[in-house]
Amino acid sequence: MTQAQAELFATEILGWLAGDHARICAFLATTGMTPDALRGAAGEPAFLLAVIDFLMADEALLLACCAALDAPATMPAAARAALPGGATVHWT
């Protein structure tokens, strides 16, 4: 996966999160971001990495998102690895 593909996928994840009030509120609460800060950061690779990390922290959320986006459950990890700094953390 290229960085551009990873960024696109992370943006799709963010859109999916934003499609549900409870999901986006959980993301904002976890990150401490405001909606305005989210809008400003939405295209930054480091922010997109945080979106993927949020998703990967909850298996049920990850599986629901991947099902909704018609993506394999391994895709978030592949996208994370393609983003700058994404390959430095090993998920166990």
N, C-alpha and C positions, 0 to 999 in steps of 0.2 A: 504494500500500500504506500502511495506517495504522501507527502505532507499535505498536498492540496486535497487529496481524497480524504485524508484523516480530518482535515479542517471542515470539509463539507459534511462528513458524517457527524462530527461533533455539533455542527450547526443544526443538523436534523434532530439530534438528540435534544438540543436546547429547545427547538420548536416543539418537540413532543412534550417536554417538561412544561413549557409555557402553555400548552393546550389544556392543562388541568390546574385549577387554582391551588389545590392542596399540594400537588407536586412542585409547582414553581415556588410556592411559599416555603416548602421544606428546603428547597435549594437555596433560596435567599437567606433563610434562617441559618442554615449550615455554613454558608460562605460569609455571612455578615454583610452581604451586598444590598444595596437599595436597587429598585427598578431602574433608576436613572444611571447608576453605576454599571448595571448589567448592560444596558443599551450601549454605553460607551466602550465597554470591554468586549463586546460580543465577537469581534473579528480577530482578537489577539490570540495567538497560539497558546500562551500561558493560561489564559482564561478558558480556552477550549479544552485544555488538558484538565483543568479543574472540573469542567462539566463531565468529562469522561470519568474522572476519579469519583465524583459524586454518584454516578450511575453504577460504577463497579463496586461501590461500598455496600450495595443492597442487591443481593441476587434476585429477589422477586421483582424489583424495579428493573433490573437489567433484562431479565427474561421478558417482562411485559413490553419494555421499550423495543427490544429486538423483534418481538412478534409484531408489534405495531408498525415497525419500519421495514418488515420483511427482510431482516438481516440475521445472519447466523450469530449465535450467542458469543462466538469468539471474536466478532468484529470490533467491539469496543477495545479489547486488549490490543488488537492489531493496530487500530487507529491511535491508541495511546502511544504505542511504541514508535509510530511514525512521526509523532510531534516532537519538537525540540524539548529535551529533558524527559521525555516519556519512557525512554529505555533505561533510565537510571534506577527505577524502583522495581523490585521484583515482587510480584503478587504471589502469595502462597495460600 
